Amino acid sequence: MSAVSDPGPGDPLRRLIKLLARLPGIGEKSAMRLALAIVRSNAEYTRALSEAISDVHEHLGLCSVCCDLAAAEVCSICLDARRDPTVICVVAQPQDRMALERAGVFRGRYHVLHGVLDPLAGVGPSELKLSELLARLEGRAGVEEIIVATSPNVEGDATALYVSKLLEPLGIAVTRIASGVAVGGELEYADMTTLHRALEDRRKI
């Protein structure tokens, strides 16, 4: 095998490293370690990995109700009759919903915005799944509370305030998770105790 630092033209290892390095949070060194791990894996694993990546693009879409990632038209959480339909937790990204589910601190339903308001990055209300949230709340459908669980930073706070103003005419209580999550931090990295406290101590916006 040729040295990673000096690949030849069209070197498949270098190509894999470059592709992996384009993933969020993966630098070139991490990409190199991942690529070498894949190279050293058996053929069965690499085929399964390749198929899984392909399947994600072919079969994964958005839930027609909550806009979370789903392999069916409606996700399993929205279909789960054991979940409390009166409370909807609004999160920025699917990984935030996953963090709350791992913590096991919320038994209502979710709505995923797929971003937060960030004018400097060109992200406005029309880029978020806000119209889908409004459509979902038409007729109220028994919803009594919307919990806005965006990260406690400038963009997350701005998004929470916008959601509160947007839903104000509907008369539904809108609350914000408490600052048990560190200010400036990311929700997906919070531990279970912190998430539980943040949800329990939520406040009205």
C-alpha positions in Angstrom: 0.0 0.0 0.0 1.4 3.5 -0.9 1.9 6.0 1.9 -1.1 8.0 2.8 1.0 11.2 2.7 2.0 10.6 -0.9 -0.9 9.2 -2.8 -0.7 8.6 -6.5 -3.2 10.0 -9.0 -6.7 8.5 -8.5 -5.6 6.9 -5.2 -8.9 5.4 -3.8 -7.6 5.8 -0.2 -6.9 9.5 -0.7 -10.3 9.9 -2.3 -12.0 8.2 0.7 -10.1 10.4 3.1 -11.1 13.6 1.2 -14.8 12.5 1.2 -14.8 11.6 4.9 -13.1 14.9 5.8 -16.1 16.7 4.3 -18.4 15.4 7.1 -19.1 17.8 10.0 -16.6 17.6 12.8 -14.2 15.3 10.9 -10.8 16.8 10.1 -8.2 15.2 7.8 -6.5 13.3 10.6 -9.8 11.8 11.8 -10.8 11.1 8.2 -7.5 9.3 7.7 -8.1 7.1 10.8 -11.6 6.3 9.7 -10.4 5.5 6.2 -7.7 3.2 7.4 -10.2 1.4 9.7 -12.4 0.8 6.7 -9.5 -0.5 4.7 -8.6 -2.9 7.5 -12.2 -4.1 7.9 -13.4 -7.3 6.2 -15.2 -7.2 2.9 -18.6 -8.1 4.5 -18.4 -5.0 6.8 -17.4 -2.6 4.0 -20.3 -3.9 1.8 -22.7 -3.5 4.7 -21.4 0.1 5.3 -21.8 1.0 1.6 -25.3 -0.4 1.5 -26.3 1.5 4.7 -25.1 4.8 3.2 -26.9 4.1 0.0 -30.1 3.1 1.8 -30.1 6.4 3.8 -30.3 8.4 0.6 -32.8 6.1 -1.1 -35.2 5.3 1.8 -34.9 8.0 4.4 -37.2 11.1 4.2 -39.1 13.4 6.4 -42.1 12.4 8.5 -45.2 14.1 7.1 -46.3 15.1 10.6 -43.3 16.2 12.6 -40.6 16.6 9.9 -38.2 14.3 11.7 -36.1 11.8 9.6 -38.1 8.7 8.9 -38.1 5.6 6.8 -41.9 5.8 6.4 -44.4 8.5 5.6 -45.1 8.9 9.4 -42.4 8.2 12.0 -42.7 5.7 14.8 -43.0 8.4 17.5 -46.0 10.1 15.8 -47.6 6.7 15.4 -47.0 5.8 19.1 -50.4 6.0 20.9 -48.5 6.0 24.2 -47.0 9.4 23.6 -48.8 12.5 25.0 -50.4 14.3 22.1 -51.1 17.4 24.1 -47.4 18.5 24.3 -45.1 19.1 21.3 -41.4 19.7 21.8 -39.9 21.8 19.0 -36.3 21.1 18.3 -33.8 22.5 15.8 -32.3 19.3 14.4 -33.0 15.5 14.4 -29.9 15.0 16.7 -31.6 17.2 19.3 -34.7 14.9 19.3 -32.4 11.9 19.5 -30.6 13.4 22.6 -34.0 13.9 24.4 -35.1 10.4 23.5 -31.8 9.0 24.8 -32.3 10.8 28.1 -35.9 9.4 28.3 -37.1 12.7 29.8 -39.9 13.5 27.4 -43.0 11.5 26.5 -44.8 13.9 24.2 -44.3 14.4 20.5 -41.8 16.4 18.5 -41.5 18.9 15.7 -38.2 19.3 13.9 -37.4 22.7 12.4 -34.2 21.6 10.6 -32.3 24.7 11.6 -32.5 27.9 13.6 -32.9 31.5 12.6 -29.5 32.9 11.5 -29.7 36.0 9.3 -26.0 36.1 8.8 -26.0 32.6 7.3 -29.1 33.4 5.2 -31.5 31.3 7.3 -34.8 32.9 7.7 -38.3 31.7 8.8 -39.0 30.3 5.3 -36.0 28.0 5.5 -37.4 26.3 8.7 -40.3 23.9 9.0 -42.5 26.5 10.6 -45.3 26.5 8.1 -45.5 22.7 8.7 -45.8 23.4 12.4 -48.6 25.9 11.9 -50.5 23.5 9.6 -50.1 20.8 12.2 -51.7 23.0 14.8 -54.7 24.1 12.7 -57.8 23.1 14.7 -55.4 22.7 17.7 -55.8 18.8 17.6 -55.8 18.8 21.4 -52.3 20.4 21.7 -52.0 22.4 25.0 -48.3 23.2 25.1 -45.4 23.8 22.8 -42.0 23.4 24.4 -39.2 25.2 22.4 -36.1 23.1 23.0 -33.5 25.0 20.9 -29.9 25.4 22.2 -29.4 28.3 24.6 -27.4 30.6 22.3 -28.2 33.7 20.2 -29.7 31.8 17.3 -31.6 29.4 19.5 -33.1 32.2 21.7 -34.1 34.2 18.6 -35.8 31.1 17.2 -37.6 30.4 20.4 -38.9 34.0 20.6 -40.0 33.9 16.9 -41.9 30.6 17.5 -43.6 32.2 20.6 -44.8 35.2 18.6 -45.8 33.1 15.7 -48.0 30.9 17.8 -49.4 33.6 20.1 -52.6 34.1 18.1 -53.4 30.4 18.5 -53.6 30.7 22.3 -51.4 27.7 22.9 -49.0 27.9 25.8 -45.4 28.2 24.6 -42.6 27.4 27.0 -38.8 27.4 26.7 -36.4 24.8 28.2 -34.6 26.2 31.3 -31.0 27.2 31.4 -29.9 23.9 32.9 -28.4 23.6 29.4 -25.2 25.7 29.4 -25.6 29.1 27.7 -23.9 28.9 24.3 -23.9 25.1 24.4 -25.5 22.6 22.0 -28.5 20.6 23.1 -27.3 17.4 21.5 -24.2 17.2 23.9 -26.1 17.8 27.1 -26.3 14.9 29.6 -29.5 13.2 30.8 -29.7 15.0 34.1 -29.2 18.4 32.5 -31.9 17.7 29.9 -34.3 16.5 32.5 -33.8 19.6 34.6 -34.1 21.8 31.6 -37.5 20.3 30.6 -38.8 20.2 34.2 -37.9 23.9 34.8 -39.1 25.2 31.5 -40.6 28.7 31.5 -43.3 30.5 29.6 -41.9 32.7 26.8 
